[in-house]
């Protein structure tokens, strides 16, 4: 029996204990400052332990942002660059292969590939990034391209999204990350990323990917100009997609970083507090009853908040995250890589059991020189 006692949470507590689905109205109650955060966290922890026990998952991964030159000018982005900007870059084949070699040498099981939409880059270059890595480092799972990028590739090739996904899968694409979601509601999306792929294209991409057997993640960028209604609307839409396809593996709430980008500077937005981070983590766990895993992305949250998140609904802390650039450009002060020993220590300090998993949530088994994916980790319903 839970210890929560706030009257405002009593109906939600009854639903959570009974394993019943929460409504949008319940979500808005959870968003209210009148709903005590420790009690919201306690409810989320009940669901988290019901699904994933005492596990604290992590993986050994690296990021590849092959170019930061981008045709879009999203107001929240500090990573993008113009073609003639001194900070702009565009990797060649040798640089991409070097990054793959480094990943394999450091025991990585996954490469997370996203970046800018370079207006001079042809579709074949983006495809070659995948085929080069897959042909030369086949043990690496390539988690690549947000729906914003897939939508851009469809425009470049004048082909349907499904064709692009099929072609990328043939080249070696293993799964899709969850980025590009930001906030789905048009009231907010039109203000922060007006010209890039809208919510309908985001959902079409994930729906088509799932129909092709590709799994994907999902995200929400919070703490800027959105309101609680927009966040709950976002989560309900994700839940409906999962009801339809079952292809979403993990939800990652992303805390907005206001430094070095136009949105933060012009609106004078402050970074979300640790309390807001924990509330959004917990609400995600409570609302997304059909998504197995909730990730506390330590790069954005900071290590300490990520640790606490493991008792506020999260069961995954991401991984070593070698070479992450996007959030560090936006002001993240976390390390640019964390060792396996440190990740396991961080998880153990919370009382959780560290478990290495691959991208598809299979337990990783290692010996001195190699690794293999074991049985798939199955969360409880």
C-alpha positions as CSV (number, residue, x, y, z in Angstrom):
1,X,0.0,0.0,0.0
2,X,1.4,3.4,-0.9
3,X,2.0,6.1,1.7
4,X,0.6,9.0,-0.4
5,X,-2.0,10.9,1.5
6,X,-2.8,14.1,-0.5
7,X,-6.6,14.3,-1.2
8,X,-5.9,15.6,-4.7
9,X,-4.1,12.4,-5.6
10,X,-6.5,10.0,-4.0
11,X,-8.4,9.0,-7.2
12,X,-5.1,8.7,-9.2
13,X,-3.6,6.6,-6.4
14,X,-6.5,4.2,-6.6
15,X,-6.1,3.9,-10.4
16,X,-2.3,3.3,-10.1
17,X,-2.7,0.6,-7.5
18,X,-5.3,-1.1,-9.6
19,X,-3.2,-0.8,-12.8
20,X,-5.8,1.4,-14.6
21,X,-5.0,3.9,-17.3
22,X,-4.8,7.6,-16.3
23,X,-6.8,10.2,-18.3
24,X,-5.6,13.5,-19.6
25,X,-7.5,15.1,-16.7
26,X,-5.4,13.0,-14.3
27,X,-2.3,14.1,-16.1
28,X,-3.2,17.8,-15.5
29,X,-3.7,17.0,-11.8
30,X,-0.2,15.5,-11.7
31,X,1.1,18.6,-13.3
32,X,-0.4,20.8,-10.6
33,X,1.9,22.3,-7.9
34,X,-0.8,21.2,-5.5
35,X,0.1,17.5,-6.2
36,X,3.1,17.0,-3.8
37,X,6.1,15.9,-5.9
38,X,7.3,13.2,-3.4
39,X,3.9,11.6,-3.7
40,X,3.8,11.8,-7.5
41,X,7.3,10.2,-7.5
42,X,6.1,7.5,-5.1
43,X,3.3,6.6,-7.5
44,X,5.7,6.6,-10.5
45,X,8.1,4.4,-8.6
46,X,5.4,1.8,-8.0
47,X,4.8,1.6,-11.7
48,X,8.5,1.5,-12.4
49,X,9.2,-1.3,-10.0
50,X,6.1,-3.2,-11.2
51,X,7.5,-3.1,-14.7
52,X,11.2,-3.3,-14.3
53,X,11.9,-4.3,-10.7
54,X,15.2,-3.0,-9.3
55,X,17.0,-2.7,-12.6
56,X,19.0,0.3,-13.6
57,X,19.8,-0.2,-17.3
58,X,22.6,1.4,-19.3
59,X,24.4,0.8,-22.5
60,X,27.9,1.5,-24.0
61,X,27.3,3.9,-26.8
62,X,28.7,6.7,-28.8
63,X,27.2,9.6,-30.7
64,X,27.9,10.7,-34.3
65,X,26.8,14.1,-35.4
66,X,28.2,14.0,-38.9
67,X,27.4,17.6,-39.7
68,X,26.1,20.6,-37.8
69,X,25.2,22.6,-41.0
70,X,21.5,22.8,-41.2
71,X,18.8,24.4,-43.4
72,X,16.4,24.8,-40.4
73,X,16.7,27.4,-37.8
74,X,14.8,26.0,-34.8
75,X,14.8,28.7,-32.1
76,X,15.8,26.2,-29.3
77,X,18.8,24.8,-31.1
78,X,22.4,25.8,-30.3
79,X,24.0,23.0,-32.3
80,X,23.2,24.1,-35.9
81,X,25.5,26.2,-38.0
82,X,25.4,28.1,-41.3
83,X,27.5,27.0,-44.2
84,X,30.1,29.7,-43.8
85,X,30.1,29.8,-40.0
86,X,33.5,29.0,-38.6
87,X,32.1,26.4,-36.3
88,X,30.4,24.6,-39.2
89,X,31.7,21.1,-40.2
90,X,30.9,18.2,-42.5
91,X,32.6,14.9,-41.9
92,X,34.2,12.9,-44.7
93,X,34.3,9.1,-45.1
94,X,37.6,8.8,-43.3
95,X,36.3,10.7,-40.3
96,X,33.1,8.7,-40.1
97,X,35.1,5.4,-40.3
98,X,37.5,6.7,-37.6
99,X,34.5,7.3,-35.3
100,X,33.3,3.7,-36.0
101,X,36.7,2.3,-35.2
102,X,36.9,4.2,-31.9
103,X,33.5,3.0,-30.9
104,X,34.3,-0.7,-31.5
105,X,37.7,-0.3,-29.7
106,X,35.8,1.1,-26.7
107,X,33.3,-1.8,-26.6
108,X,30.3,0.2,-27.8
109,X,27.2,-1.7,-28.9
110,X,25.4,1.3,-30.3
111,X,26.1,4.4,-32.4
112,X,23.5,7.2,-32.1
113,X,23.5,9.1,-35.4
114,X,21.7,12.5,-35.9
115,X,22.8,15.9,-37.1
116,X,22.1,18.8,-39.3
117,X,20.3,18.9,-42.7
118,X,23.1,20.2,-44.9
119,X,21.5,21.9,-47.9
120,X,24.4,20.8,-50.2
121,X,24.5,17.2,-49.0
122,X,22.8,14.7,-51.3
123,X,20.7,11.8,-49.9
124,X,23.4,9.4,-51.0
125,X,25.8,10.9,-48.5
126,X,23.4,10.3,-45.6
127,X,22.9,6.8,-46.8
128,X,26.6,6.2,-47.1
129,X,27.2,7.2,-43.5
130,X,25.0,4.2,-42.6
131,X,26.4,1.7,-45.2
132,X,30.0,2.6,-44.4
133,X,29.6,2.0,-40.7
134,X,27.5,-1.2,-41.2
135,X,29.9,-2.7,-43.8
136,X,33.0,-2.0,-41.7
137,X,31.7,-2.4,-38.1
138,X,28.8,-4.8,-38.3
139,X,28.6,-5.3,-34.5
140,X,27.5,-1.7,-34.0
141,X,23.8,-1.2,-33.9
142,X,23.1,2.0,-35.8
143,X,20.3,4.0,-34.2
144,X,19.9,6.8,-36.7
145,X,17.9,9.7,-38.1
146,X,15.0,11.4,-36.5
147,X,11.7,11.8,-38.4
148,X,12.8,15.4,-39.2
149,X,15.8,13.9,-41.1
150,X,13.7,11.1,-42.7
151,X,11.2,13.8,-43.9
152,X,14.1,15.7,-45.4
153,X,15.4,12.6,-47.1
154,X,12.0,12.1,-48.6
155,X,12.0,15.6,-49.9
156,X,15.5,15.2,-51.4
157,X,14.6,11.9,-53.2
158,X,10.9,12.8,-53.9
159,X,10.1,9.4,-52.4
160,X,7.6,8.3,-49.7
161,X,8.8,8.0,-46.1
162,X,8.4,4.2,-46.3
163,X,10.8,4.0,-49.3
164,X,13.4,6.0,-47.4
165,X,13.1,3.8,-44.4
166,X,13.3,0.6,-46.5
167,X,16.4,1.9,-48.2
168,X,18.1,2.9,-45.0
169,X,17.3,-0.4,-43.5
170,X,18.9,-2.1,-46.4
171,X,22.0,0.0,-45.8
172,X,22.2,-1.1,-42.2
173,X,19.8,1.1,-40.1
174,X,18.9,-0.7,-36.9
175,X,16.4,1.5,-35.2
176,X,15.3,5.1,-34.8
177,X,16.0,7.6,-32.0
178,X,13.2,9.7,-30.5
179,X,14.3,13.2,-31.4
180,X,12.5,15.8,-33.4
181,X,9.3,15.4,-31.4
182,X,9.8,18.6,-29.3
183,X,6.2,19.5,-28.6
184,X,3.5,18.2,-30.9
185,X,0.8,20.8,-30.3
186,X,0.8,23.3,-33.2
187,X,0.4,26.3,-30.8
188,X,4.0,25.6,-29.6
189,X,5.6,23.7,-32.5
190,X,4.9,26.6,-34.9
191,X,6.8,29.0,-32.6
192,X,9.9,26.9,-31.9
193,X,10.5,24.9,-35.1
194,X,8.1,26.4,-37.7
195,X,9.4,24.9,-40.9
196,X,10.5,21.4,-40.1
197,X,8.5,18.2,-40.1
198,X,5.3,18.6,-38.2
199,X,3.7,16.2,-35.8
200,X,1.8,14.2,-38.5
201,X,5.1,13.5,-40.3
202,X,6.8,12.5,-37.0
203,X,4.0,10.0,-36.4
204,X,4.0,8.8,-40.0
205,X,7.7,8.0,-39.8
206,X,7.5,6.0,-36.6
207,X,4.3,4.2,-37.8
208,X,6.1,3.2,-41.0
209,X,9.3,2.2,-39.2
210,X,7.3,0.0,-36.8
211,X,5.5,-1.7,-39.7
212,X,8.9,-2.5,-41.2
213,X,10.0,-4.2,-37.9
214,X,12.2,-1.2,-36.8
215,X,11.9,-0.2,-33.1
216,X,12.1,3.4,-32.0
217,X,12.3,5.7,-29.0
218,X,10.2,8.8,-28.3
219,X,10.9,12.1,-26.6
220,X,9.4,15.4,-25.4
221,X,11.3,18.7,-25.0
222,X,9.9,20.5,-22.0
223,X,10.6,23.6,-19.9
224,X,10.5,26.4,-22.5
225,X,7.3,28.1,-23.7
226,X,4.9,25.1,-23.4
227,X,2.2,24.8,-20.8
228,X,1.0,21.7,-18.8
229,X,-1.8,21.1,-21.3
230,X,0.7,20.9,-24.2
231,X,2.8,18.3,-22.3
232,X,-0.1,16.1,-21.5
233,X,-1.4,16.3,-25.0
234,X,2.0,15.2,-26.2
235,X,2.1,12.2,-23.9
236,X,-1.4,11.1,-24.9
237,X,-0.5,11.2,-28.6
238,X,2.6,9.0,-27.8
239,X,0.4,6.5,-25.9
240,X,-2.1,6.3,-28.7
241,X,0.7,5.5,-31.2
242,X,2.0,2.8,-28.9
243,X,-1.5,1.3,-28.6
244,X,-1.6,1.1,-32.4
245,X,1.9,-0.2,-33.2
246,X,3.7,-1.4,-30.0
247,X,7.0,-0.2,-31.6
248,X,8.1,2.4,-29.0
249,X,10.8,1.1,-26.7
250,X,11.7,4.0,-24.5
251,X,10.4,7.5,-23.6
252,X,13.0,10.2,-22.8
253,X,11.9,13.5,-21.4
254,X,14.4,16.1,-22.5
255,X,15.0,19.1,-20.3
256,X,15.4,22.3,-22.4
257,X,18.8,24.1,-22.1
258,X,18.3,27.9,-22.8
259,X,22.0,28.9,-23.3
260,X,23.4,29.8,-26.7
261,X,20.1,29.6,-28.6
262,X,17.6,32.3,-29.8
263,X,14.6,31.0,-27.8
264,X,16.4,31.2,-24.5
265,X,18.1,34.5,-25.1
266,X,15.0,36.3,-26.6
267,X,12.5,35.0,-24.1
268,X,14.9,35.1,-21.2
269,X,14.0,31.5,-20.2
270,X,15.6,29.9,-17.3
271,X,16.6,26.2,-17.3
272,X,14.0,23.9,-15.8
273,X,14.6,23.2,-12.1
274,X,15.5,19.8,-10.8
275,X,12.1,19.6,-9.3
276,X,10.4,20.1,-12.7
277,X,12.8,17.5,-14.2
278,X,11.6,14.9,-11.6
279,X,8.0,15.8,-12.0
280,X,8.2,15.3,-15.8
281,X,10.0,12.0,-15.3
282,X,7.3,10.7,-13.0
283,X,4.4,12.0,-15.1
284,X,5.9,10.2,-18.1
285,X,6.0,6.9,-16.3
286,X,2.5,7.3,-15.0
287,X,0.9,8.4,-18.3
288,X,2.8,6.1,-20.7
289,X,1.5,2.8,-19.2
290,X,2.2,0.9,-22.5
291,X,5.9,1.9,-23.0
292,X,8.3,-0.4,-21.1
293,X,11.2,2.0,-20.3
294,X,11.7,5.5,-19.2
295,X,15.2,7.0,-19.6
296,X,16.8,9.6,-17.4
297,X,19.3,11.1,-19.9
298,X,22.1,12.1,-17.6
299,X,23.7,14.4,-20.2
300,X,20.8,16.8,-20.0
301,X,19.6,16.2,-16.4
302,X,23.0,16.1,-14.7
303,X,24.2,13.0,-12.9
304,X,22.6,13.7,-9.5
305,X,19.1,14.4,-10.9
306,X,19.4,11.3,-13.1
307,X,20.2,9.3,-10.0
308,X,17.1,10.6,-8.2
309,X,15.1,9.9,-11.3
310,X,15.7,6.2,-10.8
311,X,13.2,6.5,-8.0
312,X,10.8,8.8,-9.9
313,X,9.9,6.5,-12.7
314,X,13.1,6.0,-14.7
315,X,14.7,2.6,-15.1
316,X,17.4,3.6,-17.6
317,X,20.2,6.1,-17.4
318,X,21.4,5.9,-21.0
319,X,25.0,5.1,-21.5
320,X,28.6,6.3,-21.9
321,X,27.4,8.8,-24.5
322,X,30.8,9.4,-26.1
323,X,31.1,12.5,-28.4
324,X,27.7,14.1,-27.6
325,X,27.6,17.6,-29.0
326,X,24.0,18.8,-29.4
327,X,23.2,19.4,-25.7
328,X,26.7,20.5,-24.7
329,X,26.4,23.2,-27.3
330,X,23.2,24.3,-25.6
331,X,25.0,24.7,-22.2
332,X,25.1,21.2,-20.7
333,X,28.0,21.0,-18.2
334,X,28.0,17.3,-17.7
335,X,31.0,15.2,-18.8
336,X,31.3,14.3,-22.5
337,X,31.7,10.7,-21.7
338,X,31.3,8.5,-18.6
339,X,33.1,5.2,-18.0
340,X,31.3,2.0,-17.4
341,X,32.7,1.9,-13.9
342,X,31.3,5.3,-13.1
343,X,27.9,4.5,-14.6
344,X,27.6,1.3,-12.6
345,X,28.7,3.2,-9.5
346,X,26.1,5.9,-10.1
347,X,23.4,3.3,-10.4
348,X,24.5,1.3,-7.4
349,X,24.5,4.5,-5.2
350,X,20.8,4.6,-5.8
351,X,20.2,1.1,-4.6
352,X,19.5,-0.2,-8.1
353,X,21.2,-3.1,-9.9
354,X,23.2,-2.0,-13.0
355,X,22.4,-4.1,-16.0
356,X,24.1,-3.5,-19.4
357,X,21.7,-3.8,-22.3
358,X,21.9,-3.3,-26.0
359,X,19.7,-0.9,-28.1
360,X,16.9,-3.5,-28.3
361,X,17.0,-4.2,-24.6
362,X,18.7,-7.5,-24.6
363,X,21.1,-8.2,-21.7
364,X,24.7,-7.8,-22.9
365,X,27.1,-10.6,-22.0
366,X,30.9,-9.9,-22.2
367,X,34.1,-11.8,-22.0
368,X,37.6,-10.3,-22.3
369,X,37.5,-9.5,-26.0
370,X,33.9,-9.6,-27.2
371,X,30.3,-9.2,-26.3
372,X,27.0,-10.8,-27.4
373,X,23.4,-10.0,-26.9
374,X,21.6,-12.4,-24.6
375,X,17.9,-12.8,-23.8
376,X,15.6,-9.8,-24.4
377,X,14.6,-8.0,-21.3
378,X,10.8,-8.2,-20.9
379,X,9.1,-5.6,-18.8
380,X,6.0,-6.6,-16.9
381,X,2.7,-5.4,-18.3
